[in-house]
Amino acid sequence: MKQNRTRSILLVLLLVACGLTGSAQTGTGRIRGAVTSPDGPVVAAPVHAKHQSSGRIFSATSTNSGQFALDLPVGIYDVSVPEIGLATAPFIRKNVAVEAGQTTSLNIALVKGNHGVIGDDNAYLTIRKKYLNVRGAAPRLVDGRPDLSGVWNANVDPSPEAPALLPWANDVWKNRLSTALRDHPDGFCLPGDPTPTIALFYKLVQANGLLVLLFEHEPHYRQIFLDGRAHTAQADPTWMGHSVGKWDGDTLVVDTIGFNDKSWLIFATGLPHTEMLHMIERYRRPDLGHLQVDLRLEDPGAFIKPVERHMTWQLAPGEEILEDICTENNKFPEYAGIK
């Protein structure tokens, strides 16, 4: 009896010890600091902290003076600010420690991303929060489907996973990065990226049986057939591929195949691919002011596993896309030192 009581006491002490050990790993801390751009404080920069162990993402937006604060569970984080339009380059600081009851200071200095190119209006709108308070229910067409139409201020995935590429594709990708993407098709007025991942304006025009995407880079449009047709059989591969869409509840699922292998995927990332590329997009409008865009890229000829991106675009109802003539005064070859 005494032996059993002793074992019980030891068990209780062990449980208490484990509890104390566990509690030492819990609690919250804070990351705070200021975001500045090359031209001064950034008014509305999204700041994201990704918990390394769980993958959970915490987000905040800096104030008018550039200040931000994130209250976080104890752990190690990767803190990032995505590119804002083309005005700033993305920022990331890895292995930021958050300790219980402590404040970690982190000031974020963004650098220019577009080398002073004028007309980057969507970045200005993001920074100034012009359309932050666009509210209301998502509009619907006469058939009851959500209407995705509008001018959308696109952004990038706040915490993208690194792509897993086959050896040949990884070698090509590393070479592109080592030369600062100097041979990017966009620089030579060719279609550069069929994915909806460029932080520019996109204009969606939805009609009966068709969704058209208009944008400010070559070839300036994509068309998605919503009339129930199948993919074109044995069609010549193209830059934008062949897109058909169908509704899954209130989500439009777009399936695209028939690509050539000349484009560089996800714009500044510059990923190579083959003609086996298969692109799946999911568009969902949860309310008037936002469009959720999920992207999945499959290519067994280039990727070890699919590449994904997840974005939330903001409606910009007072804006329009601009005319863009690439061959008119194209300075890229000169800037890149290409003759």
Summary of the structure (lengths in Angstrom):
residues: 339
radius of gyration: 23.9
end to end distance: 92.3
largest distance: 93.7
contacts: 1003
relative contact order: 0.13
helix: 16%
strand: 37%
